[in-house]
Amino acid sequence: MADSDPQGVQDLSQFAENLLQQLQENFQALTDKLTLRMEEMGERIDDLEKHVSDLMTQAGIENTNKE
């Protein structure tokens, strides 16, 4: 029994290390995906603002909410 304990500890340590590595990889993939989605949403918001501004210009309404 004493002979199998170091191997068991080593196996458990390796399992924990692999699990943490997988978690890190999954977290990084999720972070990358969220960053991409946020960038896409920012572009869509910019496009929407431009279209609203164009429509206001066409309608003869002055945009007083300029930054």
CHARMM-style PDB file with segment names, atoms N, HN, CA, C and O in Angstrom:
ATOM      1  N   MET     1       0.826  -1.185   0.000  1.00  0.00      PROA
ATOM      2  CA  MET     1       0.000   0.000   0.000  1.00  0.00      PROA
ATOM      3  C   MET     1       0.874   1.254   0.000  1.00  0.00      PROA
ATOM      4  O   MET     1       0.558   2.219  -0.696  1.00  0.00      PROA
ATOM      5  N   ALA     2       1.938   1.256   0.748  1.00  0.00      PROA
ATOM      6  HN  ALA     2       2.194   0.472   1.313  1.00  0.00      PROA
ATOM      7  CA  ALA     2       2.836   2.398   0.791  1.00  0.00      PROA
ATOM      8  C   ALA     2       3.529   2.594  -0.545  1.00  0.00      PROA
ATOM      9  O   ALA     2       3.868   3.720  -0.908  1.00  0.00      PROA
ATOM     10  N   ASP     3       3.745   1.503  -1.286  1.00  0.00      PROA
ATOM     11  HN  ASP     3       3.470   0.588  -0.992  1.00  0.00      PROA
ATOM     12  CA  ASP     3       4.384   1.612  -2.590  1.00  0.00      PROA
ATOM     13  C   ASP     3       3.469   2.273  -3.610  1.00  0.00      PROA
ATOM     14  O   ASP     3       3.965   2.944  -4.514  1.00  0.00      PROA
ATOM     15  N   SER     4       2.155   2.111  -3.503  1.00  0.00      PROA
ATOM     16  HN  SER     4       1.752   1.565  -2.769  1.00  0.00      PROA
ATOM     17  CA  SER     4       1.230   2.670  -4.482  1.00  0.00      PROA
ATOM     18  C   SER     4       0.866   4.121  -4.180  1.00  0.00      PROA
ATOM     19  O   SER     4       0.360   4.811  -5.066  1.00  0.00      PROA
ATOM     20  N   ASP     5       1.098   4.599  -2.988  1.00  0.00      PROA
ATOM     21  HN  ASP     5       1.509   4.039  -2.268  1.00  0.00      PROA
ATOM     22  CA  ASP     5       0.746   5.971  -2.632  1.00  0.00      PROA
ATOM     23  C   ASP     5       1.493   7.019  -3.464  1.00  0.00      PROA
ATOM     24  O   ASP     5       0.847   7.935  -3.973  1.00  0.00      PROA
ATOM     25  N   PRO     6       2.810   6.934  -3.628  1.00  0.00      PROA
ATOM     26  CA  PRO     6       3.483   7.946  -4.448  1.00  0.00      PROA
ATOM     27  C   PRO     6       2.965   7.954  -5.896  1.00  0.00      PROA
ATOM     28  O   PRO     6       2.829   9.019  -6.497  1.00  0.00      PROA
ATOM     29  N   GLN     7       2.684   6.795  -6.443  1.00  0.00      PROA
ATOM     30  HN  GLN     7       2.795   5.930  -5.954  1.00  0.00      PROA
ATOM     31  CA  GLN     7       2.145   6.732  -7.808  1.00  0.00      PROA
ATOM     32  C   GLN     7       0.754   7.370  -7.857  1.00  0.00      PROA
ATOM     33  O   GLN     7       0.431   8.100  -8.795  1.00  0.00      PROA
ATOM     34  N   GLY     8      -0.057   7.090  -6.848  1.00  0.00      PROA
ATOM     35  HN  GLY     8       0.205   6.497  -6.087  1.00  0.00      PROA
ATOM     36  CA  GLY     8      -1.392   7.679  -6.782  1.00  0.00      PROA
ATOM     37  C   GLY     8      -1.332   9.193  -6.673  1.00  0.00      PROA
ATOM     38  O   GLY     8      -2.121   9.899  -7.301  1.00  0.00      PROA
ATOM     39  N   VAL     9      -0.408   9.686  -5.886  1.00  0.00      PROA
ATOM     40  HN  VAL     9       0.233   9.113  -5.375  1.00  0.00      PROA
ATOM     41  CA  VAL     9      -0.242  11.134  -5.732  1.00  0.00      PROA
ATOM     42  C   VAL     9       0.236  11.732  -7.048  1.00  0.00      PROA
ATOM     43  O   VAL     9      -0.225  12.797  -7.461  1.00  0.00      PROA
ATOM     44  N   GLN    10       1.158  11.043  -7.698  1.00  0.00      PROA
ATOM     45  HN  GLN    10       1.532  10.178  -7.362  1.00  0.00      PROA
ATOM     46  CA  GLN    10       1.673  11.530  -8.977  1.00  0.00      PROA
ATOM     47  C   GLN    10       0.561  11.531 -10.037  1.00  0.00      PROA
ATOM     48  O   GLN    10       0.444  12.478 -10.815  1.00  0.00      PROA
ATOM     49  N   ASP    11      -0.248  10.473 -10.063  1.00  0.00      PROA
ATOM     50  HN  ASP    11      -0.153   9.703  -9.431  1.00  0.00      PROA
ATOM     51  CA  ASP    11      -1.372  10.411 -11.004  1.00  0.00      PROA
ATOM     52  C   ASP    11      -2.378  11.531 -10.739  1.00  0.00      PROA
ATOM     53  O   ASP    11      -2.861  12.182 -11.666  1.00  0.00      PROA
ATOM     54  N   LEU    12      -2.682  11.742  -9.464  1.00  0.00      PROA
ATOM     55  HN  LEU    12      -2.289  11.214  -8.711  1.00  0.00      PROA
ATOM     56  CA  LEU    12      -3.620  12.797  -9.095  1.00  0.00      PROA
ATOM     57  C   LEU    12      -3.070  14.166  -9.477  1.00  0.00      PROA
ATOM     58  O   LEU    12      -3.804  15.023  -9.970  1.00  0.00      PROA
ATOM     59  N   SER    13      -1.792  14.364  -9.250  1.00  0.00      PROA
ATOM     60  HN  SER    13      -1.195  13.668  -8.849  1.00  0.00      PROA
ATOM     61  CA  SER    13      -1.154  15.628  -9.604  1.00  0.00      PROA
ATOM     62  C   SER    13      -1.205  15.852 -11.121  1.00  0.00      PROA
ATOM     63  O   SER    13      -1.489  16.960 -11.576  1.00  0.00      PROA
ATOM     64  N   GLN    14      -0.935  14.816 -11.890  1.00  0.00      PROA
ATOM     65  HN  GLN    14      -0.705  13.915 -11.520  1.00  0.00      PROA
ATOM     66  CA  GLN    14      -0.977  14.914 -13.343  1.00  0.00      PROA
ATOM     67  C   GLN    14      -2.409  15.187 -13.825  1.00  0.00      PROA
ATOM     68  O   GLN    14      -2.630  15.987 -14.735  1.00  0.00      PROA
ATOM     69  N   PHE    15      -3.362  14.514 -13.203  1.00  0.00      PROA
ATOM     70  HN  PHE    15      -3.183  13.864 -12.465  1.00  0.00      PROA
ATOM     71  CA  PHE    15      -4.780  14.729 -13.547  1.00  0.00      PROA
ATOM     72  C   PHE    15      -5.173  16.180 -13.279  1.00  0.00      PROA
ATOM     73  O   PHE    15      -5.815  16.816 -14.115  1.00  0.00      PROA
ATOM     74  N   ALA    16      -4.792  16.698 -12.128  1.00  0.00      PROA
ATOM     75  HN  ALA    16      -4.270  16.181 -11.449  1.00  0.00      PROA
ATOM     76  CA  ALA    16      -5.115  18.084 -11.768  1.00  0.00      PROA
ATOM     77  C   ALA    16      -4.452  19.058 -12.740  1.00  0.00      PROA
ATOM     78  O   ALA    16      -5.066  20.042 -13.153  1.00  0.00      PROA
ATOM     79  N   GLU    17      -3.224  18.789 -13.099  1.00  0.00      PROA
ATOM     80  HN  GLU    17      -2.725  17.990 -12.764  1.00  0.00      PROA
ATOM     81  CA  GLU    17      -2.506  19.651 -14.030  1.00  0.00      PROA
ATOM     82  C   GLU    17      -3.188  19.649 -15.403  1.00  0.00      PROA
ATOM     83  O   GLU    17      -3.354  20.702 -16.018  1.00  0.00      PROA
ATOM     84  N   ASN    18      -3.578  18.472 -15.874  1.00  0.00      PROA
ATOM     85  HN  ASN    18      -3.443  17.617 -15.374  1.00  0.00      PROA
ATOM     86  CA  ASN    18      -4.272  18.372 -17.158  1.00  0.00      PROA
ATOM     87  C   ASN    18      -5.628  19.086 -17.117  1.00  0.00      PROA
ATOM     88  O   ASN    18      -6.010  19.771 -18.066  1.00  0.00      PROA
ATOM     89  N   LEU    19      -6.338  18.917 -16.019  1.00  0.00      PROA
ATOM     90  HN  LEU    19      -6.028  18.360 -15.249  1.00  0.00      PROA
ATOM     91  CA  LEU    19      -7.634  19.570 -15.869  1.00  0.00      PROA
ATOM     92  C   LEU    19      -7.483  21.087 -15.882  1.00  0.00      PROA
ATOM     93  O   LEU    19      -8.259  21.780 -16.541  1.00  0.00      PROA
ATOM     94  N   LEU    20      -6.500  21.606 -15.169  1.00  0.00      PROA
ATOM     95  HN  LEU    20      -5.870  21.043 -14.634  1.00  0.00      PROA
ATOM     96  CA  LEU    20      -6.268  23.048 -15.154  1.00  0.00      PROA
ATOM     97  C   LEU    20      -5.869  23.560 -16.530  1.00  0.00      PROA
ATOM     98  O   LEU    20      -6.272  24.653 -16.927  1.00  0.00      PROA
ATOM     99  N   GLN    21      -5.079  22.774 -17.261  1.00  0.00      PROA
ATOM    100  HN  GLN    21      -4.752  21.886 -16.938  1.00  0.00      PROA
ATOM    101  CA  GLN    21      -4.690  23.163 -18.615  1.00  0.00      PROA
ATOM    102  C   GLN    21      -5.910  23.232 -19.534  1.00  0.00      PROA
ATOM    103  O   GLN    21      -6.045  24.164 -20.326  1.00  0.00      PROA
ATOM    104  N   GLN    22      -6.794  22.242 -19.423  1.00  0.00      PROA
ATOM    105  HN  GLN    22      -6.683  21.484 -18.779  1.00  0.00      PROA
ATOM    106  CA  GLN    22      -8.020  22.236 -20.230  1.00  0.00      PROA
ATOM    107  C   GLN    22      -8.904  23.431 -19.882  1.00  0.00      PROA
ATOM    108  O   GLN    22      -9.472  24.072 -20.767  1.00  0.00      PROA
ATOM    109  N   LEU    23      -9.015  23.723 -18.595  1.00  0.00      PROA
ATOM    110  HN  LEU    23      -8.554  23.203 -17.876  1.00  0.00      PROA
ATOM    111  CA  LEU    23      -9.810  24.877 -18.168  1.00  0.00      PROA
ATOM    112  C   LEU    23      -9.228  26.173 -18.731  1.00  0.00      PROA
ATOM    113  O   LEU    23      -9.965  27.043 -19.195  1.00  0.00      PROA
ATOM    114  N   GLN    24      -7.904  26.293 -18.686  1.00  0.00      PROA
ATOM    115  HN  GLN    24      -7.305  25.587 -18.309  1.00  0.00      PROA
ATOM    116  CA  GLN    24      -7.244  27.487 -19.229  1.00  0.00      PROA
ATOM    117  C   GLN    24      -7.510  27.622 -20.725  1.00  0.00      PROA
ATOM    118  O   GLN    24      -7.802  28.717 -21.207  1.00  0.00      PROA
ATOM    119  N   GLU    25      -7.411  26.521 -21.458  1.00  0.00      PROA
ATOM    120  HN  GLU    25      -7.174  25.632 -21.066  1.00  0.00      PROA
ATOM    121  CA  GLU    25      -7.660  26.542 -22.905  1.00  0.00      PROA
ATOM    122  C   GLU    25      -9.113  26.915 -23.204  1.00  0.00      PROA
ATOM    123  O   GLU    25      -9.381  27.709 -24.106  1.00  0.00      PROA
ATOM    124  N   ASN    26     -10.037  26.347 -22.453  1.00  0.00      PROA
ATOM    125  HN  ASN    26      -9.819  25.702 -21.721  1.00  0.00      PROA
ATOM    126  CA  ASN    26     -11.455  26.665 -22.652  1.00  0.00      PROA
ATOM    127  C   ASN    26     -11.750  28.119 -22.313  1.00  0.00      PROA
ATOM    128  O   ASN    26     -12.508  28.787 -23.015  1.00  0.00      PROA
ATOM    129  N   PHE    27     -11.151  28.601 -21.243  1.00  0.00      PROA
ATOM    130  HN  PHE    27     -10.535  28.059 -20.672  1.00  0.00      PROA
ATOM    131  CA  PHE    27     -11.343  29.991 -20.842  1.00  0.00      PROA
ATOM    132  C   PHE    27     -10.789  30.928 -21.909  1.00  0.00      PROA
ATOM    133  O   PHE    27     -11.421  31.933 -22.233  1.00  0.00      PROA
ATOM    134  N   GLN    28      -9.618  30.614 -22.458  1.00  0.00      PROA
ATOM    135  HN  GLN    28      -9.105  29.798 -22.195  1.00  0.00      PROA
ATOM    136  CA  GLN    28      -9.019  31.448 -23.500  1.00  0.00      PROA
ATOM    137  C   GLN    28      -9.881  31.454 -24.759  1.00  0.00      PROA
ATOM    138  O   GLN    28     -10.063  32.498 -25.386  1.00  0.00      PROA
ATOM    139  N   ALA    29     -10.409  30.293 -25.128  1.00  0.00      PROA
ATOM    140  HN  ALA    29     -10.261  29.445 -24.619  1.00  0.00      PROA
ATOM    141  CA  ALA    29     -11.271  30.207 -26.304  1.00  0.00      PROA
ATOM    142  C   ALA    29     -12.539  31.039 -26.089  1.00  0.00      PROA
ATOM    143  O   ALA    29     -12.982  31.738 -27.000  1.00  0.00      PROA
ATOM    144  N   LEU    30     -13.113  30.967 -24.911  1.00  0.00      PROA
ATOM    145  HN  LEU    30     -12.753  30.399 -24.171  1.00  0.00      PROA
ATOM    146  CA  LEU    30     -14.308  31.746 -24.598  1.00  0.00      PROA
ATOM    147  C   LEU    30     -14.001  33.237 -24.604  1.00  0.00      PROA
ATOM    148  O   LEU    30     -14.793  34.034 -25.107  1.00  0.00      PROA
ATOM    149  N   THR    31     -12.867  33.612 -24.053  1.00  0.00      PROA
ATOM    150  HN  THR    31     -12.224  32.964 -23.644  1.00  0.00      PROA
ATOM    151  CA  THR    31     -12.456  35.020 -24.041  1.00  0.00      PROA
ATOM    152  C   THR    31     -12.290  35.535 -25.461  1.00  0.00      PROA
ATOM    153  O   THR    31     -12.740  36.635 -25.783  1.00  0.00      PROA
ATOM    154  N   ASP    32     -11.647  34.743 -26.312  1.00  0.00      PROA
ATOM    155  HN  ASP    32     -11.282  33.850 -26.050  1.00  0.00      PROA
ATOM    156  CA  ASP    32     -11.457  35.141 -27.704  1.00  0.00      PROA
ATOM    157  C   ASP    32     -12.800  35.301 -28.416  1.00  0.00      PROA
ATOM    158  O   ASP    32     -12.998  36.251 -29.174  1.00  0.00      PROA
ATOM    159  N   LYS    33     -13.710  34.378 -28.170  1.00  0.00      PROA
ATOM    160  HN  LYS    33     -13.549  33.607 -27.555  1.00  0.00      PROA
ATOM    161  CA  LYS    33     -15.023  34.434 -28.804  1.00  0.00      PROA
ATOM    162  C   LYS    33     -15.802  35.663 -28.339  1.00  0.00      PROA
ATOM    163  O   LYS    33     -16.429  36.345 -29.150  1.00  0.00      PROA
ATOM    164  N   LEU    34     -15.763  35.943 -27.045  1.00  0.00      PROA
ATOM    165  HN  LEU    34     -15.253  35.389 -26.387  1.00  0.00      PROA
ATOM    166  CA  LEU    34     -16.464  37.121 -26.515  1.00  0.00      PROA
ATOM    167  C   LEU    34     -15.865  38.414 -27.062  1.00  0.00      PROA
ATOM    168  O   LEU    34     -16.595  39.354 -27.379  1.00  0.00      PROA
ATOM    169  N   THR    35     -14.558  38.462 -27.171  1.00  0.00      PROA
ATOM    170  HN  THR    35     -13.965  37.699 -26.913  1.00  0.00      PROA
ATOM    171  CA  THR    35     -13.898  39.650 -27.710  1.00  0.00      PROA
ATOM    172  C   THR    35     -14.323  39.887 -29.152  1.00  0.00      PROA
ATOM    173  O   THR    35     -14.612  41.018 -29.541  1.00  0.00      PROA
ATOM    174  N   LEU    36     -14.359  38.824 -29.939  1.00  0.00      PROA
ATOM    175  HN  LEU    36     -14.123  37.905 -29.622  1.00  0.00      PROA
ATOM    176  CA  LEU    36     -14.789  38.935 -31.328  1.00  0.00      PROA
ATOM    177  C   LEU    36     -16.232  39.414 -31.413  1.00  0.00      PROA
ATOM    178  O   LEU    36     -16.553  40.287 -32.219  1.00  0.00      PROA
ATOM    179  N   ARG    37     -17.100  38.847 -30.586  1.00  0.00      PROA
ATOM    180  HN  ARG    37     -16.840  38.138 -29.931  1.00  0.00      PROA
ATOM    181  CA  ARG    37     -18.512  39.258 -30.591  1.00  0.00      PROA
ATOM    182  C   ARG    37     -18.669  40.725 -30.202  1.00  0.00      PROA
ATOM    183  O   ARG    37     -19.488  41.441 -30.778  1.00  0.00      PROA
ATOM    184  N   MET    38     -17.884  41.167 -29.229  1.00  0.00      PROA
ATOM    185  HN  MET    38     -17.218  40.586 -28.761  1.00  0.00      PROA
ATOM    186  CA  MET    38     -17.962  42.568 -28.796  1.00  0.00      PROA
ATOM    187  C   MET    38     -17.485  43.495 -29.906  1.00  0.00      PROA
ATOM    188  O   MET    38     -18.068  44.560 -30.114  1.00  0.00      PROA
ATOM    189  N   GLU    39     -16.434  43.105 -30.621  1.00  0.00      PROA
ATOM    190  HN  GLU    39     -15.961  42.240 -30.453  1.00  0.00      PROA
ATOM    191  CA  GLU    39     -15.951  43.908 -31.735  1.00  0.00      PROA
ATOM    192  C   GLU    39     -17.004  43.980 -32.842  1.00  0.00      PROA
ATOM    193  O   GLU    39     -17.247  45.046 -33.408  1.00  0.00      PROA
ATOM    194  N   GLU    40     -17.627  42.837 -33.144  1.00  0.00      PROA
ATOM    195  HN  GLU    40     -17.430  41.971 -32.684  1.00  0.00      PROA
ATOM    196  CA  GLU    40     -18.684  42.818 -34.152  1.00  0.00      PROA
ATOM    197  C   GLU    40     -19.851  43.702 -33.730  1.00  0.00      PROA
ATOM    198  O   GLU    40     -20.395  44.439 -34.553  1.00  0.00      PROA
ATOM    199  N   MET    41     -20.236  43.640 -32.483  1.00  0.00      PROA
ATOM    200  HN  MET    41     -19.795  43.041 -31.814  1.00  0.00      PROA
ATOM    201  CA  MET    41     -21.341  44.455 -31.986  1.00  0.00      PROA
ATOM    202  C   MET    41     -20.975  45.937 -32.062  1.00  0.00      PROA
ATOM    203  O   MET    41     -21.820  46.761 -32.411  1.00  0.00      PROA
ATOM    204  N   GLY    42     -19.747  46.281 -31.746  1.00  0.00      PROA
ATOM    205  HN  GLY    42     -19.060  45.611 -31.463  1.00  0.00      PROA
ATOM    206  CA  GLY    42     -19.300  47.669 -31.853  1.00  0.00      PROA
ATOM    207  C   GLY    42     -19.396  48.178 -33.277  1.00  0.00      PROA
ATOM    208  O   GLY    42     -19.817  49.312 -33.505  1.00  0.00      PROA
ATOM    209  N   GLU    43     -19.007  47.342 -34.248  1.00  0.00      PROA
ATOM    210  HN  GLU    43     -18.666  46.421 -34.063  1.00  0.00      PROA
ATOM    211  CA  GLU    43     -19.100  47.725 -35.652  1.00  0.00      PROA
ATOM    212  C   GLU    43     -20.560  47.929 -36.065  1.00  0.00      PROA
ATOM    213  O   GLU    43     -20.887  48.863 -36.798  1.00  0.00      PROA
ATOM    214  N   ARG    44     -21.423  47.047 -35.585  1.00  0.00      PROA
ATOM    215  HN  ARG    44     -21.157  46.288 -34.990  1.00  0.00      PROA
ATOM    216  CA  ARG    44     -22.845  47.168 -35.922  1.00  0.00      PROA
ATOM    217  C   ARG    44     -23.442  48.440 -35.326  1.00  0.00      PROA
ATOM    218  O   ARG    44     -24.256  49.106 -35.965  1.00  0.00      PROA
ATOM    219  N   ILE    45     -23.037  48.774 -34.107  1.00  0.00      PROA
ATOM    220  HN  ILE    45     -22.376  48.234 -33.588  1.00  0.00      PROA
ATOM    221  CA  ILE    45     -23.528  50.000 -33.470  1.00  0.00      PROA
ATOM    222  C   ILE    45     -23.031  51.219 -34.246  1.00  0.00      PROA
ATOM    223  O   ILE    45     -23.788  52.166 -34.461  1.00  0.00      PROA
ATOM    224  N   ASP    46     -21.763  51.202 -34.668  1.00  0.00      PROA
ATOM    225  HN  ASP    46     -21.148  50.433 -34.493  1.00  0.00      PROA
ATOM    226  CA  ASP    46     -21.233  52.308 -35.463  1.00  0.00      PROA
ATOM    227  C   ASP    46     -22.015  52.472 -36.766  1.00  0.00      PROA
ATOM    228  O   ASP    46     -22.348  53.588 -37.164  1.00  0.00      PROA
ATOM    229  N   ASP    47     -22.305  51.342 -37.426  1.00  0.00      PROA
ATOM    230  HN  ASP    47     -22.035  50.435 -37.103  1.00  0.00      PROA
ATOM    231  CA  ASP    47     -23.087  51.390 -38.661  1.00  0.00      PROA
ATOM    232  C   ASP    47     -24.495  51.945 -38.404  1.00  0.00      PROA
ATOM    233  O   ASP    47     -25.007  52.751 -39.181  1.00  0.00      PROA
ATOM    234  N   LEU    48     -25.097  51.509 -37.324  1.00  0.00      PROA
ATOM    235  HN  LEU    48     -24.681  50.854 -36.692  1.00  0.00      PROA
ATOM    236  CA  LEU    48     -26.443  51.990 -36.983  1.00  0.00      PROA
ATOM    237  C   LEU    48     -26.429  53.496 -36.727  1.00  0.00      PROA
ATOM    238  O   LEU    48     -27.317  54.214 -37.187  1.00  0.00      PROA
ATOM    239  N   GLU    49     -25.432  53.970 -36.002  1.00  0.00      PROA
ATOM    240  HN  GLU    49     -24.710  53.388 -35.629  1.00  0.00      PROA
ATOM    241  CA  GLU    49     -25.328  55.408 -35.737  1.00  0.00      PROA
ATOM    242  C   GLU    49     -25.177  56.191 -37.044  1.00  0.00      PROA
ATOM    243  O   GLU    49     -25.773  57.254 -37.215  1.00  0.00      PROA
ATOM    244  N   LYS    50     -24.377  55.654 -37.955  1.00  0.00      PROA
ATOM    245  HN  LYS    50     -23.892  54.791 -37.816  1.00  0.00      PROA
ATOM    246  CA  LYS    50     -24.181  56.327 -39.242  1.00  0.00      PROA
ATOM    247  C   LYS    50     -25.490  56.367 -40.023  1.00  0.00      PROA
ATOM    248  O   LYS    50     -25.843  57.402 -40.588  1.00  0.00      PROA
ATOM    249  N   HSD    51     -26.208  55.252 -40.058  1.00  0.00      PROA
ATOM    250  HN  HSD    51     -25.921  54.411 -39.599  1.00  0.00      PROA
ATOM    251  CA  HSD    51     -27.467  55.211 -40.794  1.00  0.00      PROA
ATOM    252  C   HSD    51     -28.505  56.159 -40.182  1.00  0.00      PROA
ATOM    253  O   HSD    51     -29.242  56.823 -40.910  1.00  0.00      PROA
ATOM    254  N   VAL    52     -28.562  56.221 -38.882  1.00  0.00      PROA
ATOM    255  HN  VAL    52     -27.962  55.681 -38.291  1.00  0.00      PROA
ATOM    256  CA  VAL    52     -29.496  57.138 -38.227  1.00  0.00      PROA
ATOM    257  C   VAL    52     -29.124  58.579 -38.559  1.00  0.00      PROA
ATOM    258  O   VAL    52     -29.989  59.409 -38.836  1.00  0.00      PROA
ATOM    259  N   SER    53     -27.837  58.858 -38.527  1.00  0.00      PROA
ATOM    260  HN  SER    53     -27.133  58.184 -38.303  1.00  0.00      PROA
ATOM    261  CA  SER    53     -27.383  60.211 -38.866  1.00  0.00      PROA
ATOM    262  C   SER    53     -27.725  60.551 -40.311  1.00  0.00      PROA
ATOM    263  O   SER    53     -28.174  61.662 -40.594  1.00  0.00      PROA
ATOM    264  N   ASP    54     -27.518  59.610 -41.227  1.00  0.00      PROA
ATOM    265  HN  ASP    54     -27.153  58.707 -40.997  1.00  0.00      PROA
ATOM    266  CA  ASP    54     -27.867  59.828 -42.634  1.00  0.00      PROA
ATOM    267  C   ASP    54     -29.368  60.076 -42.796  1.00  0.00      PROA
ATOM    268  O   ASP    54     -29.782  60.965 -43.540  1.00  0.00      PROA
ATOM    269  N   LEU    55     -30.171  59.285 -42.097  1.00  0.00      PROA
ATOM    270  HN  LEU    55     -29.835  58.563 -41.493  1.00  0.00      PROA
ATOM    271  CA  LEU    55     -31.629  59.460 -42.172  1.00  0.00      PROA
ATOM    272  C   LEU    55     -32.047  60.825 -41.625  1.00  0.00      PROA
ATOM    273  O   LEU    55     -32.933  61.478 -42.176  1.00  0.00      PROA
ATOM    274  N   MET    56     -31.406  61.244 -40.543  1.00  0.00      PROA
ATOM    275  HN  MET    56     -30.687  60.713 -40.096  1.00  0.00      PROA
ATOM    276  CA  MET    56     -31.737  62.554 -39.972  1.00  0.00      PROA
ATOM    277  C   MET    56     -31.363  63.668 -40.937  1.00  0.00      PROA
ATOM    278  O   MET    56     -32.083  64.658 -41.065  1.00  0.00      PROA
ATOM    279  N   THR    57     -30.221  63.500 -41.620  1.00  0.00      PROA
ATOM    280  HN  THR    57     -29.636  62.696 -41.516  1.00  0.00      PROA
ATOM    281  CA  THR    57     -29.810  64.495 -42.611  1.00  0.00      PROA
ATOM    282  C   THR    57     -30.806  64.545 -43.755  1.00  0.00      PROA
ATOM    283  O   THR    57     -31.186  65.628 -44.200  1.00  0.00      PROA
ATOM    284  N   GLN    58     -31.228  63.392 -44.232  1.00  0.00      PROA
ATOM    285  HN  GLN    58     -30.919  62.512 -43.870  1.00  0.00      PROA
ATOM    286  CA  GLN    58     -32.203  63.326 -45.324  1.00  0.00      PROA
ATOM    287  C   GLN    58     -33.535  63.952 -44.912  1.00  0.00      PROA
ATOM    288  O   GLN    58     -34.227  64.559 -45.730  1.00  0.00      PROA
ATOM    289  N   ALA    59     -33.878  63.800 -43.656  1.00  0.00      PROA
ATOM    290  HN  ALA    59     -33.316  63.308 -42.991  1.00  0.00      PROA
ATOM    291  CA  ALA    59     -35.145  64.345 -43.162  1.00  0.00      PROA
ATOM    292  C   ALA    59     -35.033  65.825 -42.805  1.00  0.00      PROA
ATOM    293  O   ALA    59     -36.031  66.465 -42.475  1.00  0.00      PROA
ATOM    294  N   GLY    60     -33.809  66.370 -42.872  1.00  0.00      PROA
ATOM    295  HN  GLY    60     -32.998  65.850 -43.140  1.00  0.00      PROA
ATOM    296  CA  GLY    60     -33.622  67.784 -42.559  1.00  0.00      PROA
ATOM    297  C   GLY    60     -33.562  68.064 -41.077  1.00  0.00      PROA
ATOM    298  O   GLY    60     -33.762  69.198 -40.642  1.00  0.00      PROA
ATOM    299  N   ILE    61     -33.288  67.040 -40.305  1.00  0.00      PROA
ATOM    300  HN  ILE    61     -33.125  66.119 -40.659  1.00  0.00      PROA
ATOM    301  CA  ILE    61     -33.176  67.208 -38.855  1.00  0.00      PROA
ATOM    302  C   ILE    61     -31.703  67.321 -38.501  1.00  0.00      PROA
ATOM    303  O   ILE    61     -30.886  66.496 -38.909  1.00  0.00      PROA
ATOM    304  N   GLU    62     -31.375  68.365 -37.727  1.00  0.00      PROA
ATOM    305  HN  GLU    62     -32.039  69.035 -37.395  1.00  0.00      PROA
ATOM    306  CA  GLU    62     -29.996  68.552 -37.321  1.00  0.00      PROA
ATOM    307  C   GLU    62     -29.695  67.678 -36.109  1.00  0.00      PROA
ATOM    308  O   GLU    62     -30.461  67.647 -35.145  1.00  0.00      PROA
ATOM    309  N   ASN    63     -28.581  66.975 -36.169  1.00  0.00      PROA
ATOM    310  HN  ASN    63     -27.959  67.000 -36.952  1.00  0.00      PROA
ATOM    311  CA  ASN    63     -28.179  66.102 -35.053  1.00  0.00      PROA
ATOM    312  C   ASN    63     -27.471  66.948 -34.006  1.00  0.00      PROA
ATOM    313  O   ASN    63     -26.321  67.342 -34.199  1.00  0.00      PROA
ATOM    314  N   THR    64     -28.155  67.231 -32.890  1.00  0.00      PROA
ATOM    315  HN  THR    64     -29.089  66.910 -32.734  1.00  0.00      PROA
ATOM    316  CA  THR    64     -27.583  68.038 -31.824  1.00  0.00      PROA
ATOM    317  C   THR    64     -26.896  67.194 -30.764  1.00  0.00      PROA
ATOM    318  O   THR    64     -26.441  67.715 -29.746  1.00  0.00      PROA
ATOM    319  N   ASN    65     -26.821  65.914 -30.999  1.00  0.00      PROA
ATOM    320  HN  ASN    65     -27.191  65.490 -31.826  1.00  0.00      PROA
ATOM    321  CA  ASN    65     -26.232  65.007 -30.010  1.00  0.00      PROA
ATOM    322  C   ASN    65     -24.838  64.561 -30.440  1.00  0.00      PROA
ATOM    323  O   ASN    65     -24.449  63.422 -30.181  1.00  0.00      PROA
ATOM    324  N   LYS    66     -24.076  65.447 -31.095  1.00  0.00      PROA
ATOM    325  HN  LYS    66     -24.392  66.373 -31.305  1.00  0.00      PROA
ATOM    326  CA  LYS    66     -22.727  65.108 -31.525  1.00  0.00      PROA
ATOM    327  C   LYS    66     -21.788  65.116 -30.322  1.00  0.00      PROA
ATOM    328  O   LYS    66     -21.932  65.919 -29.400  1.00  0.00      PROA
ATOM    329  N   GLU    67     -20.836  64.211 -30.358  1.00  0.00      PROA
ATOM    330  HN  GLU    67     -20.719  63.559 -31.107  1.00  0.00      PROA
ATOM    331  CA  GLU    67     -19.875  64.130 -29.250  1.00  0.00      PROA
ATOM    332  C   GLU    67     -18.714  65.059 -29.508  1.00  0.00      PROA
ATOM    333  OT1 GLU    67     -17.795  65.140 -28.693  1.00  0.00      PROA
TER     334      GLU     67
END
